[in-house]
Amino acid sequence: ALDRGSGCVPRVGEGRLDGPGVVPGEISFGAFAGGLRALGSCEAKFIPAVCTSSSGQQVLVIIDQHAADERVLLEEIQNRVLAPCSDGSPAGVTSTCLEDPVFMRLTPQEATALEAYGKQVRAWGWRVEEPPRDSGDDDAGAGARVAVTAAPAVLGVSLNTTELRLYLSVLAETAGAAGAPVGVRRLLASKACRGAVMFGDRLSRNECQLLAEALRGTELSFSCAHGRPTMVPICSVELARRMPAAGSSPYKTPRPEPRRLTAADLRRKLAGHSC
């Protein structure tokens, strides 16, 4: 890893790339509004590429091929699974009936959230019913006892009651603005990670370019499903081209050429040591 603060930066020949403005502190979506050109593959892990902004400014970046493909796949899966149906429920989530109801006791806060946001809970595939009270269930402070009769299934994986509790908690904290349940988002991220290009997978230059273009078209281009950066800026192409050639870096103080001793110099030195 490069630590710009310590001066450990890449070099071109002997010309350092840590001059003012050469290494950009950050890049934004506008940095590749004019294009993102892949230069090939590096060690079957990274893709050096040139971002071109709408104004023509260029920045050399290094793309993490796994993180980039994970971001692309995540957004493709999200668009397929989370797209709303006519009734508002997500298209890729099905409600699967359980063979036997799962009984659980809700906290007062969870029970309040279920009552207030029950429509959202049902839209995500959970079916929660209140069973007949047993004689031992008279403790009002213990919360409601409910039976879960159906649970959501996403891409063939069913969510359990622990995910329901977490969703109710988030609904309560966000006043119903929770979006997709955490369990669903975690599952989609896992699917994207497992299906993405891995380190060691060799990509042709054309495949690198296709991946770069796909990454450029995503909504959140700079991080993978788990928050890992998809790319890092290395240097401004224009300023890097102005860097001096090897052996003539302006960041080194030039040493004066040593002057040859003449016969007169030698006589003066000898005279100074004479008795």
Steps between C-alpha positions, in 0.01 A plus 500: 500500500620850429518755777506839332571673831828315540618579149478137386365572152557343159783621278544534126868431451653714772244782472276502807121524461436687823528848355223754567174390337651191335335248735131598529353477847170369366296441187127543441243367255582790270858374471396240242207680339707506182598133512692231687765326289654177628870453424503125562539265795765507773584168670140378443391724788493863394409701191689824434265741326477863396198705610407790275278776635254703294759779486768265366706464819645153543587301812676164515313263733546141611181289499460199731351245260318299769354802680397659170322189369334451839355852481373438146340167594347642818314772315387254232362266769339786690324623187368149435402405855389829655304643206148572633198311369163665445406437864827652623661171603851421367495292182773257604368420848247221553306413812555137597257327737670323789414137569456581868443848644792651686390656829685800634439756770545860395624775723257788552705708253491223238127452548442874451709496181310198366167671562615828342689355203329167446433580133875531432570179690244314286634659181836337571339157537452448873160385625456558872190396692398529861429151638234427764624605844615225733418521865863587573512794259331761716813704568430818302852631560655199325391614153286327243530132413466448126518217250702544180326292231694616193843648432663672202719305260756689294697325226409166655600594856238544777537761773448395861328663796825663611489705180138591578600631843779705345264643239245600764777668699616699196141595413455637851827696486432648155126565542426258219766627256713187521507394134598140437555283810862461608479126437398559138781750439753268661384210283521702178850619592609141562361383165679785319829423676491129419410559137755773431835473324763392752866589548692267272233494228679617187310754291576603145538868423153498345353341813676762712343773288153344527536482879620861518203618294257296711648650818467848353129435449426407862340732753763450772814449295762547771429212742410133479207334679699488825649850484840416351624765251462401136768743383763741629647806324872481427594819320389772264602388151572855379718593796675163502604558138670821609710321757874513425678207347697252707793659676370856476239519773437852635441352843867426546753778565759476223853445623769735364749342265828428683783731388829343398811586699748708308873533557440842661250342743756238592772763565263697727410187699869409540588858602234492771657187654860623481686571826 
